[in-house]
Amino acid sequence: MAVARNAAGSVTNLVLSNPRGSDGAGNDGNPYDGLVTVTPQQIYESSGEISWGLV
């Protein structure tokens, strides 16, 4: 959904969207917006599956 980069152009954060609209309060305290901010390291360390697409 969104990518944050530092001055050197490296990705620092990714804002991911759960299309079902639930994120358990994610990083912003709103449990129903479906938005979660993660770092590239968190994604790299994840043993789960990540799917993405254009909507």
N, C-alpha and C positions, 0 to 999 in steps of 0.2 A: 504494500500500500504506500509506504514512504521509505526513503533511504536518506539517512543523515551522513554527511561526509565531513571530515576535518579539513583544514587548510591545505593539506597535501593531497587531498582527493581520496583518501582511504575511507572505507565505510566504517562508521563508528556504531551506528544503531540501525535497526530495521523495525518498522512498525508493521506488525502483521494483523490481519483481520480474520476473525472467525465468522464465516458467513451465517452461522447459526445465531450469532449475536450474544453469546455468553462467553465470558473469559474469567470468571471467578474473581473479579476486581482487578485483574491484570496489574498494571503499574500506575493506574490513574485513579483507582478507587471507585470506578463506575463498573459494576459487574455485568452490565447489559449492553455495553457499547461494542463488544467484540474485539477491541483493540488491545494488543499486547506489544510492548517494546522489548526487543531482545538485542543482544550483541552478536556479532559474527561468531565469537568464541562459543557462546551458548548454543548456537545452531550447530557448530562443528562438533561439540560435545554431546549433542542430542542423539539418543539411540532411536528416536522416533522417525516418522516419515513426514516430510514437508512437501506439500503440493502447492502450486501457484498457477495463476492464469490471468489473462486480461478479461476484465468485465466491462 
